Amino acid sequence: MENFKVVKHLKINWLKNASKDCGAMQLIINSKPEHHNVVWSKTKSNGNMWADVNNEELLKLVEKDHSIYEVIYKFPHKVYFDIDADNKDYDIYEKLVPKINELFPDADMAVSGSKSDVRQSYHITLNNYLINNEDERETIKSLVKYLKINFDDSFDI
């Protein structure tokens, strides 16, 4: 395992790449126990790293903002939007949520994120809309690209 390094962070063993060959994320995906989640973190001191965690560990990790992200790598998965904007003079949440509701009627949204004087960042997950295969994923990506170009550039492709 000379291409990888194990790092202890937040009481979890994380795997990071130790060479330009990469592959740490795929190794975690391929070797994780069946009911574990794959998570990603990027810190100033450790860079990019991945781990597999059970549901209890995941809930504990996200109790505080540790910059932990779930890796979405299989189907089905929920429709989600990544929203990022700097220096906007309007509330992107208030502008974008109605547009998402227009496109996805009766969407049950789970929203996480933050807003400061200079940056707004949200992850919006639609709990009752699923992406079941690569074709549907490409359709959602095309929709997000269209929204970014024609509605608001805060949609992150």
Order of alpha helices (4+ residues) and beta strands (2+ residues): beta-beta-alpha-beta-beta-alpha-beta-beta-alpha-beta-beta-alpha-beta
